[in-house]
Structures are given as C-alpha cells and as structure tokens.
Amino acid sequence: MIEMDVKPVKSRDLALIGYDHATLTLEIVFRAGGVYRYRQVPESVYHALMAAPSHGTHFQKHIKNQYPYEKVS
C-alpha cells in the first residue's frame, strides 16, 4: 500500500507533490488536471525537487521522461 507524504507547493504548474519512501513513488498533482505517479524515484531526487526554486522547471528537467510513470486520474 502506498502511503504518500503529500505537500502543497507554490508552482504555476504543480499543485501537490507526494512521495512514498517505502516504494520510491513520486506523485504529482497538476493544476491543469491529472495525477501522475512516477516509480523508482530516489529519495534524493524528491528532496531536490522540493528544494528547487522552481518546482515546475526542476520537474521538467530532472523527472519528466526520466522515470516510469502512470496516470492515476
């Protein structure tokens, strides 16, 4: 079972970011709609995303198309 630690973020594109440490799953809720889960994301990548000055830019450069994902809603 996935237990997300979900946090709202100030971003033009991203609304919420969640991470499950046990399964290395990153969940992104987009402001325009859609929830995506990225698998096999190292914890260091999650922490870098949360610390980035622009969450959306960091996501585009370092996560999108880098990890397997699925749309969950």
N, C-alpha and C positions, 0 to 999 in steps of 0.2 A: 504494500500500500504506500502511495506517495503522500508524504506529509510536507507540504510546502511552507517555507518561511516566506510570506508574501509581504512586499513593501511597496507603497506608492512612490512614484518618482516624478520629479519635475522635468518633463520632456514634452516636446511638441508631438512626438510620435508614439511614445510608450507611456502607458498608464500605470501598470503594475509589473513588478518583477518578482518572481518566486524562485526559490531554489530548494531542492531536497538533497541534503548532504549524503544520505544513505544510498540513493540511486544515481547521484550525479546528474539530476534532471533540472534543467533551467526552464521556467515557464515565463512567457512574455505575453502580456495583455496589451494589445494595441488600441490606441484611442479611436482609430478609424473602424475598429471592429476586428474580431479574430483573436483567438488564444492559441498559441503555439507552444509545444514542448520540445525542447532540444535535449538530446540524450548524450551521455558520455562527456559532459562539460566539466572540466576540472574545477575544483573549488576556487583555485587561483584566478580563473577566468571570470567566475562570478564576482569575486571581490574586486577585480579590476573594473568590471562593468559598473558596479555600484559606486566606485570611487572616481569614475571618469567625469570630467567636466561636462561632457555631452554624452548622455546615455545612448541616444539615437545614433550618433556618429560612431561611437565605440561598438555598438551592436552591428552596424553595417560593415565595419572594417574587420572585426575580430570574431564574430559569431555567425552571422548570416552566411549560409552556404559553406560553413566550416564543420558543422556537426549535423548528424542525422536528426530529423525533426518530423513532427506530425502536427496537423491542425486538429485541435480538440473541440473547438467551437467557433 
